[in-house]
């Protein structure tokens, strides 16, 4: 599934760029976060992907990519960043590929990353991803891969990922969603 930086749980105004970073709680996600993560993904992807994807493609793709996956919310390596009980970012990694295939030892896959669009470039997404990277490294992952949306490529590059090339991710309905295969190797 394509990855990126994304959205918020409520139409209330979000904390300012520096507000809440000190008390930001990053914790493993759990099934009870399903609704909050789904709202975050929907708002984030709708707002942030619009500049890089055709509106007709987004109409087809957003209902498919904007739903929290129960398997991720219970895997222990998918995290949420919250402030005052509001999920402001989410994302993680698994040793399974985005298509569910078992991975090789030492290889991990970044999964379903999103941040509140009102907080992009505030540091929340980077803090969340530092936790993801630390978790993966602690589990022995030395090769971390990511299917990034076109929008999120600069974000992942800032974290040390290298773009390997454009790909088309086939969504369950057969729709092809343009993305970029990325990789970060621990040295």
GROMACS elastic network, one bead per residue, 0.5 to 0.9 nm:
[ bonds ]
;  ai    aj funct       b0    kb
    1    65     6  0.69188   500
    1    98     6  0.56761   500
    1    99     6  0.77021   500
    1   111     6  0.70882   500
    1   112     6  0.67072   500
    1   147     6  0.66801   500
    1   148     6  0.83543   500
    1   169     6  0.71249   500
    1   170     6  0.88426   500
    1   171     6  0.79752   500
    2    65     6  0.76327   500
    2    98     6  0.86376   500
    2   111     6  0.77723   500
    2   112     6  0.67417   500
    2   113     6  0.84949   500
    2   146     6  0.79369   500
    2   147     6  0.50960   500
    2   148     6  0.51418   500
    2   149     6  0.52660   500
    2   150     6  0.89459   500
    2   169     6  0.74780   500
    2   177     6  0.81117   500
    2   178     6  0.86060   500
    2   179     6  0.64943   500
    2   180     6  0.84669   500
    3    91     6  0.85707   500
    3   110     6  0.75206   500
    3   111     6  0.62636   500
    3   113     6  0.51621   500
    3   114     6  0.72394   500
    3   146     6  0.71207   500
    3   147     6  0.59444   500
    3   149     6  0.55190   500
    3   152     6  0.71689   500
    3   179     6  0.86070   500
    4    44     6  0.87286   500
    4    45     6  0.78916   500
    4    48     6  0.86271   500
    4    49     6  0.87764   500
    4   112     6  0.70782   500
    4   113     6  0.51360   500
    4   114     6  0.53443   500
    4   115     6  0.78937   500
    4   147     6  0.89208   500
    4   148     6  0.60506   500
    4   149     6  0.57751   500
    4   150     6  0.83926   500
    4   151     6  0.68561   500
    4   153     6  0.79113   500
    4   155     6  0.79743   500
    4   156     6  0.83956   500
    5    41     6  0.89609   500
    5    44     6  0.70420   500
    5    45     6  0.78820   500
    5    48     6  0.76267   500
    5    89     6  0.78740   500
    5    90     6  0.87331   500
    5   112     6  0.89758   500
    5   113     6  0.58728   500
    5   116     6  0.74798   500
    5   117     6  0.75388   500
    5   120     6  0.72089   500
    5   125     6  0.67178   500
    5   151     6  0.81636   500
    5   152     6  0.61842   500
    5   155     6  0.77359   500
    6    40     6  0.67724   500
    6    41     6  0.61947   500
    6    42     6  0.82489   500
    6    43     6  0.70484   500
    6    45     6  0.57740   500
    6    46     6  0.85883   500
    6    47     6  0.78217   500
    6    48     6  0.66134   500
    6    49     6  0.89750   500
    6    88     6  0.84020   500
    6    89     6  0.69295   500
    6    90     6  0.83884   500
    6   113     6  0.73039   500
    6   117     6  0.51617   500
    6   118     6  0.86626   500
    6   119     6  0.85535   500
    6   120     6  0.74937   500
    6   125     6  0.85644   500
    7    37     6  0.89540   500
    7    39     6  0.75931   500
    7    41     6  0.59411   500
    7    42     6  0.71517   500
    7    45     6  0.71868   500
    7    46     6  0.86745   500
    7    47     6  0.79064   500
    7    48     6  0.85119   500
    7    87     6  0.86214   500
    7    88     6  0.65703   500
    7    89     6  0.69292   500
    7   114     6  0.63536   500
    7   118     6  0.72272   500
    7   119     6  0.80465   500
    7   120     6  0.87398   500
    8    11     6  0.75756   500
    8    14     6  0.78194   500
    8    36     6  0.82395   500
    8    37     6  0.85430   500
    8    39     6  0.68068   500
    8    41     6  0.79498   500
    8    42     6  0.87340   500
    8    43     6  0.63860   500
    8    44     6  0.69672   500
    8    86     6  0.75241   500
    8    87     6  0.64786   500
    8    88     6  0.53823   500
    8    89     6  0.75982   500
    8   115     6  0.71879   500
    8   117     6  0.71424   500
    8   118     6  0.78762   500
    8   119     6  0.88287   500
    9    12     6  0.85864   500
    9    35     6  0.87122   500
    9    36     6  0.57059   500
    9    37     6  0.75992   500
    9    38     6  0.84953   500
    9    39     6  0.54194   500
    9    40     6  0.53049   500
    9    43     6  0.79678   500
    9    86     6  0.62199   500
    9    87     6  0.61549   500
    9    88     6  0.72458   500
    9   116     6  0.81486   500
   10    13     6  0.79483   500
   10    14     6  0.83479   500
   10    36     6  0.89531   500
   10    39     6  0.80874   500
   10    40     6  0.85663   500
   10    86     6  0.78178   500
   11    14     6  0.81919   500
   13    16     6  0.87138   500
   13   118     6  0.85512   500
   14    17     6  0.87739   500
   14    88     6  0.86058   500
   14   116     6  0.84444   500
   14   118     6  0.69192   500
   14   119     6  0.76193   500
   15    18     6  0.77114   500
   15    19     6  0.53834   500
   15    20     6  0.65613   500
   15    83     6  0.86182   500
   15   118     6  0.88800   500
   15   119     6  0.81130   500
   16    20     6  0.77960   500
   16   118     6  0.87023   500
   16   119     6  0.75764   500
   16   122     6  0.83767   500
   17    20     6  0.81684   500
   17    21     6  0.80558   500
   17   118     6  0.85693   500
   17   119     6  0.61287   500
   17   120     6  0.84742   500
   17   121     6  0.79573   500
   17   123     6  0.79429   500
   17   124     6  0.87356   500
   18    21     6  0.58715   500
   18    22     6  0.82585   500
   18   122     6  0.67626   500
   18   123     6  0.84386   500
   19    22     6  0.75105   500
   19    23     6  0.85024   500
   20    23     6  0.51143   500
   20    24     6  0.55019   500
   20    82     6  0.89036   500
   20    83     6  0.62429   500
   20    84     6  0.85471   500
   21    25     6  0.86458   500
   21    83     6  0.82851   500
   21   122     6  0.86169   500
   21   123     6  0.79284   500
   21   124     6  0.70819   500
   21   127     6  0.89896   500
   22    25     6  0.87094   500
   23    82     6  0.87613   500
   23    83     6  0.67733   500
   23    84     6  0.87441   500
   24    81     6  0.64345   500
   24    82     6  0.57734   500
   24    83     6  0.52087   500
   24    84     6  0.84593   500
   24   124     6  0.82905   500
   25    80     6  0.79931   500
   25    81     6  0.55163   500
   25    82     6  0.52699   500
   25    83     6  0.63697   500
   25    84     6  0.89860   500
   26    29     6  0.89613   500
   26    79     6  0.65404   500
   26    80     6  0.56107   500
   26    82     6  0.64433   500
   26    89     6  0.89664   500
   26    90     6  0.89507   500
   26   127     6  0.84253   500
   26   128     6  0.67698   500
   26   131     6  0.77827   500
   27    78     6  0.85184   500
   27    79     6  0.54335   500
   27    80     6  0.56984   500
   27    81     6  0.66669   500
   27    82     6  0.82926   500
   28    73     6  0.79527   500
   28    74     6  0.83864   500
   28    75     6  0.85797   500
   28    76     6  0.57182   500
   28    77     6  0.65344   500
   28    78     6  0.57738   500
   28    80     6  0.62948   500
   28    81     6  0.89343   500
   28    92     6  0.89194   500
   29    32     6  0.81329   500
   29    33     6  0.64208   500
   29    34     6  0.87406   500
   29    72     6  0.80296   500
   29    73     6  0.50845   500
   29    74     6  0.67017   500
   29    75     6  0.82337   500
   29    76     6  0.69929   500
   29    77     6  0.80237   500
   29    78     6  0.57320   500
   29    80     6  0.55786   500
   29    90     6  0.82211   500
   29    91     6  0.89433   500
   30    33     6  0.55813   500
   30    34     6  0.76268   500
   30    70     6  0.84870   500
   30    72     6  0.85329   500
   30    74     6  0.52699   500
   30    75     6  0.83028   500
   30    76     6  0.79973   500
   30    78     6  0.85740   500
   30    79     6  0.85655   500
   31    34     6  0.55828   500
   31    35     6  0.89418   500
   31    70     6  0.63726   500
   31    71     6  0.87230   500
   31    72     6  0.88285   500
   31    73     6  0.53944   500
   31    74     6  0.60318   500
   32    35     6  0.75003   500
   32    36     6  0.84558   500
   32    73     6  0.84450   500
   33    36     6  0.53521   500
   33    37     6  0.59374   500
   33    38     6  0.83969   500
   33    68     6  0.86177   500
   33    73     6  0.73164   500
   33    80     6  0.85033   500
   33    87     6  0.85302   500
   34    37     6  0.53709   500
   34    38     6  0.60441   500
   34    39     6  0.86388   500
   34    67     6  0.83477   500
   34    68     6  0.57697   500
   34    69     6  0.77094   500
   34    70     6  0.72083   500
   34    73     6  0.72396   500
   35    38     6  0.51522   500
   35    39     6  0.62113   500
   35    40     6  0.86093   500
   35    67     6  0.87559   500
   35    68     6  0.76387   500
   36    39     6  0.52124   500
   36    40     6  0.61825   500
   36    41     6  0.86967   500
   36    68     6  0.86706   500
   36    86     6  0.78003   500
   36    87     6  0.63806   500
   37    41     6  0.60872   500
   37    42     6  0.85456   500
   37    66     6  0.88147   500
   37    67     6  0.77764   500
   37    68     6  0.58137   500
   37    80     6  0.80419   500
   37    87     6  0.69413   500
   37    88     6  0.88879   500
   37    89     6  0.82074   500
   37    90     6  0.69549   500
   37   114     6  0.89127   500
   38    41     6  0.51398   500
   38    42     6  0.61287   500
   38    43     6  0.86316   500
   38    66     6  0.60401   500
   38    69     6  0.86219   500
   39    42     6  0.51811   500
   39    43     6  0.61428   500
   39    44     6  0.83597   500
   39    66     6  0.78578   500
   39    67     6  0.80859   500
   39    68     6  0.86454   500
   40    43     6  0.54037   500
   40    44     6  0.58909   500
   40    45     6  0.83654   500
   40    66     6  0.82365   500
   40    87     6  0.71554   500
   40    88     6  0.72172   500
   40    89     6  0.73336   500
   40    90     6  0.80430   500
   40   114     6  0.71849   500
   40   115     6  0.72224   500
   40   116     6  0.66097   500
   41    44     6  0.51715   500
   41    45     6  0.58347   500
   41    46     6  0.81944   500
   41    65     6  0.79101   500
   41    67     6  0.68624   500
   41    68     6  0.75111   500
   41    89     6  0.88312   500
   41    90     6  0.84056   500
   41   112     6  0.82460   500
   41   113     6  0.82903   500
   41   114     6  0.60766   500
   41   115     6  0.78813   500
   41   116     6  0.84698   500
   42    45     6  0.54783   500
   42    46     6  0.59216   500
   42    47     6  0.84812   500
   42    62     6  0.70803   500
   42    63     6  0.79899   500
   42    65     6  0.81678   500
   42    67     6  0.73838   500
   43    46     6  0.52941   500
   43    47     6  0.61285   500
   43    48     6  0.84173   500
   43    66     6  0.84469   500
   43   116     6  0.75165   500
   43   117     6  0.75286   500
   44    47     6  0.53334   500
   44    48     6  0.58042   500
   44    49     6  0.79560   500
   44    66     6  0.87382   500
   44   114     6  0.64443   500
   44   115     6  0.63965   500
   44   116     6  0.57391   500
   44   117     6  0.53773   500
   44   118     6  0.88442   500
   45    48     6  0.52380   500
   45    49     6  0.53522   500
   45    50     6  0.78312   500
   45    58     6  0.89602   500
   45    62     6  0.72461   500
   45    65     6  0.84368   500
   45    66     6  0.71435   500
   45   114     6  0.76840   500
   45   117     6  0.84354   500
   46    49     6  0.59585   500
   46    50     6  0.63475   500
   46    58     6  0.77802   500
   46    62     6  0.71597   500
   46    66     6  0.87914   500
   47    50     6  0.59500   500
   47    51     6  0.83716   500
   47   117     6  0.66032   500
   48    51     6  0.68081   500
   48    52     6  0.82486   500
   48   117     6  0.65598   500
   48   151     6  0.70985   500
   48   152     6  0.89093   500
   49    52     6  0.55417   500
   49    53     6  0.60536   500
   49    58     6  0.80133   500
   49   149     6  0.78986   500
   49   150     6  0.80257   500
   49   151     6  0.61145   500
   49   152     6  0.88438   500
   50    53     6  0.55800   500
   50    54     6  0.72387   500
   50    55     6  0.69239   500
   50    58     6  0.76545   500
   50   151     6  0.89651   500
   51    54     6  0.82174   500
   51   151     6  0.78387   500
   52   149     6  0.87788   500
   52   150     6  0.65231   500
   52   151     6  0.62046   500
   53    56     6  0.84868   500
   53    57     6  0.68339   500
   53    58     6  0.66709   500
   53   150     6  0.82345   500
   53   151     6  0.87722   500
   53   178     6  0.84302   500
   54    57     6  0.53377   500
   54    58     6  0.63767   500
   54    59     6  0.88310   500
   55    58     6  0.50364   500
   55    59     6  0.61867   500
   55    60     6  0.88262   500
   56    59     6  0.51439   500
   56    60     6  0.66297   500
   56    61     6  0.87337   500
   57    60     6  0.52853   500
   57    61     6  0.59970   500
   57    62     6  0.83548   500
   57   175     6  0.80753   500
   57   176     6  0.86938   500
   57   177     6  0.77440   500
   58    62     6  0.54254   500
   58    63     6  0.85498   500
   58   177     6  0.89997   500
   59    62     6  0.59462   500
   59    63     6  0.74769   500
   60    63     6  0.67219   500
   60    64     6  0.75968   500
   60   173     6  0.87531   500
   60   175     6  0.75851   500
   61    64     6  0.53454   500
   61    65     6  0.61681   500
   61    66     6  0.83240   500
   61   171     6  0.75607   500
   61   173     6  0.89073   500
   61   175     6  0.73601   500
   61   176     6  0.88269   500
   61   177     6  0.74681   500
   62    65     6  0.52293   500
   62    66     6  0.55068   500
   62    67     6  0.85772   500
   63    66     6  0.56487   500
   63    67     6  0.70738   500
   64    67     6  0.64954   500
   64   171     6  0.74419   500
   64   172     6  0.77902   500
   64   173     6  0.86218   500
   65    68     6  0.83001   500
   65   112     6  0.84657   500
   65   171     6  0.83576   500
   66   112     6  0.89250   500
   68    71     6  0.88620   500
   68    72     6  0.77365   500
   68    73     6  0.74982   500
   68   112     6  0.82395   500
   69    72     6  0.53875   500
   69    73     6  0.64156   500
   69    74     6  0.89496   500
   69   112     6  0.87818   500
   70    73     6  0.50675   500
   70    74     6  0.63559   500
   70    75     6  0.86179   500
   71    74     6  0.54834   500
   71    75     6  0.60804   500
   72    75     6  0.51887   500
   72    76     6  0.77717   500
   72    77     6  0.76375   500
   72    78     6  0.59101   500
   72    91     6  0.89109   500
   72    92     6  0.79811   500
   72    93     6  0.84358   500
   72    94     6  0.80189   500
   72   111     6  0.81171   500
   72   112     6  0.86991   500
   73    76     6  0.73406   500
   73    77     6  0.83867   500
   73    78     6  0.61462   500
   73    79     6  0.79396   500
   74    77     6  0.82346   500
   74    78     6  0.77103   500
   75    78     6  0.65213   500
   75    94     6  0.78010   500
   76    79     6  0.77280   500
   76    92     6  0.88602   500
   77    91     6  0.85657   500
   77    92     6  0.55503   500
   77    93     6  0.57493   500
   77    94     6  0.65581   500
   77   132     6  0.72428   500
   77   135     6  0.69092   500
   77   136     6  0.79051   500
   78    90     6  0.73767   500
   78    91     6  0.54611   500
   78    93     6  0.61257   500
   78    94     6  0.79293   500
   78   111     6  0.78288   500
   78   112     6  0.87800   500
   78   132     6  0.75762   500
   79    89     6  0.83330   500
   79    90     6  0.55742   500
   79    91     6  0.54537   500
   79    92     6  0.56764   500
   79    93     6  0.89718   500
   79   128     6  0.74101   500
   79   131     6  0.81042   500
   79   132     6  0.74381   500
   80    87     6  0.63576   500
   80    88     6  0.74938   500
   80    89     6  0.57218   500
   80    91     6  0.66387   500
   80    92     6  0.85800   500
   80   128     6  0.75011   500
   81    86     6  0.82930   500
   81    87     6  0.57739   500
   81    88     6  0.56414   500
   81    89     6  0.50189   500
   81    90     6  0.61177   500
   81    91     6  0.88762   500
   81   115     6  0.88321   500
   81   124     6  0.75695   500
   81   125     6  0.85166   500
   81   127     6  0.85421   500
   81   128     6  0.64544   500
   82    85     6  0.58302   500
   82    86     6  0.51377   500
   82    88     6  0.53855   500
   82    89     6  0.70756   500
   82    90     6  0.88389   500
   83    86     6  0.53072   500
   83    87     6  0.67595   500
   83    88     6  0.71346   500
   84    87     6  0.85283   500
   87    90     6  0.74073   500
   87   115     6  0.87380   500
   87   116     6  0.83444   500
   88   114     6  0.84071   500
   88   115     6  0.57836   500
   88   116     6  0.52496   500
   88   119     6  0.79921   500
   88   124     6  0.77000   500
   88   125     6  0.87067   500
   89   113     6  0.74892   500
   89   114     6  0.54793   500
   89   116     6  0.61012   500
   89   124     6  0.69639   500
   89   125     6  0.63465   500
   89   128     6  0.71401   500
   90   112     6  0.74539   500
   90   113     6  0.55204   500
   90   114     6  0.54056   500
   90   115     6  0.64844   500
   90   125     6  0.81140   500
   90   128     6  0.72178   500
   90   129     6  0.89712   500
   91   110     6  0.75362   500
   91   111     6  0.59739   500
   91   112     6  0.53505   500
   91   114     6  0.63709   500
   91   115     6  0.87000   500
   91   125     6  0.88848   500
   91   128     6  0.73078   500
   91   129     6  0.74347   500
   91   132     6  0.74752   500
   92   109     6  0.83425   500
   92   110     6  0.57377   500
   92   111     6  0.53016   500
   92   112     6  0.69902   500
   92   113     6  0.67440   500
   92   128     6  0.84507   500
   92   129     6  0.75803   500
   92   131     6  0.85141   500
   92   132     6  0.54086   500
   92   133     6  0.84958   500
   92   135     6  0.87522   500
   92   136     6  0.88403   500
   93    96     6  0.85693   500
   93   108     6  0.63256   500
   93   109     6  0.51622   500
   93   111     6  0.51590   500
   93   112     6  0.84582   500
   93   132     6  0.66753   500
   93   133     6  0.84089   500
   93   135     6  0.84357   500
   93   136     6  0.70376   500
   93   144     6  0.84459   500
   94    97     6  0.72763   500
   94    98     6  0.84296   500
   94   103     6  0.87336   500
   94   107     6  0.88678   500
   94   108     6  0.55902   500
   94   109     6  0.53794   500
   94   110     6  0.67597   500
   94   111     6  0.71113   500
   94   136     6  0.82517   500
   95   101     6  0.89123   500
   95   102     6  0.68679   500
   95   103     6  0.53356   500
   95   104     6  0.76596   500
   95   105     6  0.81111   500
   95   106     6  0.82220   500
   95   107     6  0.63791   500
   95   109     6  0.61342   500
   95   141     6  0.84988   500
   96    99     6  0.76387   500
   96   100     6  0.53928   500
   96   101     6  0.55076   500
   96   103     6  0.50305   500
   96   104     6  0.86219   500
   96   107     6  0.87409   500
   96   108     6  0.70702   500
   96   109     6  0.68316   500
   97   100     6  0.50999   500
   97   101     6  0.52208   500
   97   102     6  0.65079   500
   97   103     6  0.62146   500
   97   108     6  0.76350   500
   97   109     6  0.59719   500
   97   110     6  0.88629   500
   97   111     6  0.89308   500
   97   145     6  0.89006   500
   98   101     6  0.75620   500
   98   109     6  0.70660   500
   98   110     6  0.83760   500
   98   111     6  0.70694   500
   98   146     6  0.88445   500
   98   147     6  0.82699   500
  100   103     6  0.87269   500
  103   106     6  0.83207   500
  103   107     6  0.63029   500
  103   108     6  0.71610   500
  103   109     6  0.86414   500
  104   107     6  0.55770   500
  104   108     6  0.82416   500
  105   108     6  0.84395   500
  105   140     6  0.81644   500
  105   141     6  0.75858   500
  106   139     6  0.81568   500
  106   140     6  0.56290   500
  106   142     6  0.53198   500
  106   143     6  0.61881   500
  106   144     6  0.83628   500
  107   140     6  0.83920   500
  107   141     6  0.53526   500
  107   142     6  0.63091   500
  107   144     6  0.58023   500
  107   145     6  0.75384   500
  108   136     6  0.70759   500
  108   141     6  0.59430   500
  108   142     6  0.79069   500
  108   143     6  0.62952   500
  108   145     6  0.61780   500
  108   146     6  0.86845   500
  109   143     6  0.85368   500
  109   144     6  0.55797   500
  109   146     6  0.56949   500
  109   147     6  0.83381   500
  110   113     6  0.75650   500
  110   132     6  0.82404   500
  110   144     6  0.69007   500
  110   145     6  0.60907   500
  110   146     6  0.50162   500
  110   147     6  0.76264   500
  110   148     6  0.89228   500
  111   146     6  0.72604   500
  111   147     6  0.81925   500
  113   125     6  0.83765   500
  113   129     6  0.85176   500
  114   117     6  0.85985   500
  114   125     6  0.74939   500
  115   118     6  0.84557   500
  115   119     6  0.70491   500
  115   120     6  0.66750   500
  115   124     6  0.73681   500
  115   125     6  0.58923   500
  116   119     6  0.53290   500
  116   120     6  0.65629   500
  116   124     6  0.88290   500
  116   125     6  0.87452   500
  117   120     6  0.53370   500
  118   121     6  0.89470   500
  118   122     6  0.88947   500
  119   122     6  0.53813   500
  119   123     6  0.80123   500
  119   124     6  0.72562   500
  119   125     6  0.85417   500
  120   123     6  0.74430   500
  120   124     6  0.75847   500
  120   125     6  0.73133   500
  121   124     6  0.76211   500
  121   125     6  0.77409   500
  121   126     6  0.85698   500
  122   125     6  0.77165   500
  122   126     6  0.85640   500
  123   126     6  0.51793   500
  123   127     6  0.61137   500
  123   128     6  0.86189   500
  124   127     6  0.51444   500
  124   128     6  0.62056   500
  124   129     6  0.86199   500
  125   128     6  0.51196   500
  125   129     6  0.61362   500
  125   130     6  0.86237   500
  125   155     6  0.87026   500
  126   129     6  0.50125   500
  126   130     6  0.60843   500
  126   131     6  0.86980   500
  126   155     6  0.83042   500
  126   158     6  0.89252   500
  126   159     6  0.77253   500
  127   130     6  0.51178   500
  127   131     6  0.65411   500
  127   132     6  0.88043   500
  128   131     6  0.52594   500
  128   132     6  0.64093   500
  128   133     6  0.88008   500
  129   133     6  0.59786   500
  129   134     6  0.83895   500
  129   159     6  0.81248   500
  130   133     6  0.50774   500
  130   134     6  0.60692   500
  130   135     6  0.85236   500
  130   159     6  0.84740   500
  131   134     6  0.51039   500
  131   135     6  0.60918   500
  131   136     6  0.86064   500
  132   135     6  0.51297   500
  132   136     6  0.61966   500
  132   137     6  0.85859   500
  133   136     6  0.51446   500
  133   137     6  0.60486   500
  133   138     6  0.85165   500
  133   141     6  0.89458   500
  133   144     6  0.85263   500
  134   137     6  0.50884   500
  134   138     6  0.60384   500
  134   139     6  0.86234   500
  135   138     6  0.51463   500
  135   139     6  0.63821   500
  135   140     6  0.89559   500
  135   141     6  0.87792   500
  136   139     6  0.51517   500
  136   140     6  0.65713   500
  136   141     6  0.52468   500
  136   142     6  0.80267   500
  136   144     6  0.79896   500
  137   140     6  0.51665   500
  137   141     6  0.50213   500
  137   142     6  0.66054   500
  137   186     6  0.81051   500
  138   141     6  0.73297   500
  141   144     6  0.67362   500
  141   185     6  0.87889   500
  141   186     6  0.80150   500
  142   184     6  0.80826   500
  142   185     6  0.56018   500
  142   187     6  0.75738   500
  143   183     6  0.70171   500
  143   184     6  0.59448   500
  143   186     6  0.64086   500
  144   161     6  0.84406   500
  144   182     6  0.84402   500
  144   183     6  0.56636   500
  144   184     6  0.51331   500
  144   185     6  0.62411   500
  144   186     6  0.81885   500
  145   161     6  0.82375   500
  145   181     6  0.73611   500
  145   182     6  0.56693   500
  145   184     6  0.63938   500
  145   185     6  0.85834   500
  146   156     6  0.86433   500
  146   161     6  0.84276   500
  146   180     6  0.80095   500
  146   181     6  0.59050   500
  146   183     6  0.61701   500
  146   184     6  0.85092   500
  147   167     6  0.82557   500
  147   169     6  0.82613   500
  147   179     6  0.61729   500
  147   180     6  0.56404   500
  147   182     6  0.62043   500
  147   183     6  0.88703   500
  148   151     6  0.77454   500
  148   152     6  0.59673   500
  148   153     6  0.60943   500
  148   156     6  0.78643   500
  148   179     6  0.54994   500
  148   180     6  0.51099   500
  148   181     6  0.63160   500
  148   182     6  0.68274   500
  149   152     6  0.53943   500
  149   153     6  0.67108   500
  149   177     6  0.86109   500
  149   178     6  0.71418   500
  149   180     6  0.63065   500
  149   181     6  0.89895   500
  150   153     6  0.57596   500
  150   154     6  0.87448   500
  150   166     6  0.87223   500
  150   178     6  0.72159   500
  150   179     6  0.55266   500
  150   180     6  0.63666   500
  151   154     6  0.75146   500
  151   155     6  0.83702   500
  151   179     6  0.88746   500
  152   155     6  0.52030   500
  152   156     6  0.63987   500
  152   157     6  0.86837   500
  153   156     6  0.52901   500
  153   157     6  0.61091   500
  153   158     6  0.86618   500
  153   161     6  0.86321   500
  153   162     6  0.88921   500
  153   163     6  0.75124   500
  153   180     6  0.73031   500
  153   182     6  0.82092   500
  154   158     6  0.61633   500
  154   159     6  0.87958   500
  155   158     6  0.52317   500
  155   159     6  0.67611   500
  155   161     6  0.88812   500
  156   159     6  0.50714   500
  156   160     6  0.66491   500
  156   161     6  0.53992   500
  156   162     6  0.78634   500
  156   163     6  0.87619   500
  156   182     6  0.80040   500
  157   160     6  0.51378   500
  157   162     6  0.60061   500
  157   163     6  0.75397   500
  157   182     6  0.85856   500
  158   161     6  0.72377   500
  159   184     6  0.84427   500
  160   183     6  0.83996   500
  160   184     6  0.60827   500
  160   185     6  0.84622   500
  161   182     6  0.59811   500
  161   183     6  0.50917   500
  161   185     6  0.78722   500
  162   181     6  0.85574   500
  162   182     6  0.53490   500
  162   183     6  0.52886   500
  162   184     6  0.62628   500
  162   185     6  0.89938   500
  163   166     6  0.81865   500
  163   180     6  0.65839   500
  163   181     6  0.60880   500
  163   183     6  0.66848   500
  164   180     6  0.71591   500
  164   181     6  0.54643   500
  164   182     6  0.53980   500
  164   183     6  0.71021   500
  165   179     6  0.86110   500
  165   180     6  0.55912   500
  165   181     6  0.56192   500
  165   182     6  0.74501   500
  166   178     6  0.70560   500
  166   179     6  0.57581   500
  166   181     6  0.61644   500
  167   177     6  0.82696   500
  167   178     6  0.59442   500
  167   179     6  0.52777   500
  167   180     6  0.55401   500
  167   181     6  0.63880   500
  168   176     6  0.54684   500
  168   177     6  0.52495   500
  168   179     6  0.58453   500
  168   180     6  0.80864   500
  169   175     6  0.81047   500
  169   176     6  0.54909   500
  169   178     6  0.62915   500
  169   179     6  0.66825   500
  170   173     6  0.78685   500
  170   174     6  0.56023   500
  170   175     6  0.57167   500
  170   177     6  0.62970   500
  170   178     6  0.89262   500
  171   174     6  0.53020   500
  171   175     6  0.52811   500
  171   176     6  0.62482   500
  171   177     6  0.70139   500
  172   175     6  0.73077   500
  173   176     6  0.88829   500
